[in-house]
Amino acid sequence: MLHRGDFLLLLGVGLMIVGIGSKLEKSVGQGETIKEIKAEVTIIPGKININTANLRQLIDLPGIGEKMAQRIIDYRLVNGLFKSKEAIKGVKGIGEKTYETLKGKIDI
């Protein structure tokens, strides 16, 4: 049986969710299990927007670990939004080689 916390975790695991609609057959309180879930999830495959991506989304990019993802977020906070994809090379630790692996997977 799927518990409420498990269901929420499954929804949040590394997906870029554009829209979700769900209908639970009964009200779910703490400690209760979900008997039936009808959900529609729309996932858009594609690029990660480096101006809006959260830590988890950035970590999912090739060559980007937790520390580098945090540097990207910190860079945005200090310098504002990236004006081009290439501007990510301004983040300490992202050079030409890393950029080459990222450029097809990121957008602004």
C-alpha positions, 0 to 999 in steps of 0.5 A: 500500500502507498502511504501519503508521504510515499506518494508525495515523495514519488511526485517530487523525485526529479520531475519537471511537472507542468501540470498535475491533477489528482483525485483521491477517492476519500479524504486522507488523514495522517496515518491513513493509506491511499486506496486509489489514486487517479493522477494525470502528470504532464512532463515536458522533456527538454532543457533546464532553465538555468534562471529558474532551476532549483538545486535538485534540477541543477544537480540532475545536469551532467557534471553538476554536483550539489556544490556546483548547483549551489554556486549557480544559485548563488551566482544568480542571487549576486549577479541577477539572471543569466542573459545567455546560456554562455554566461554560466561560464561565469560561475566558478568551476564551469569552464569551456569543457563543462559548458560543452556538456551542458549547452544542449541541456540548458536554456534561459 
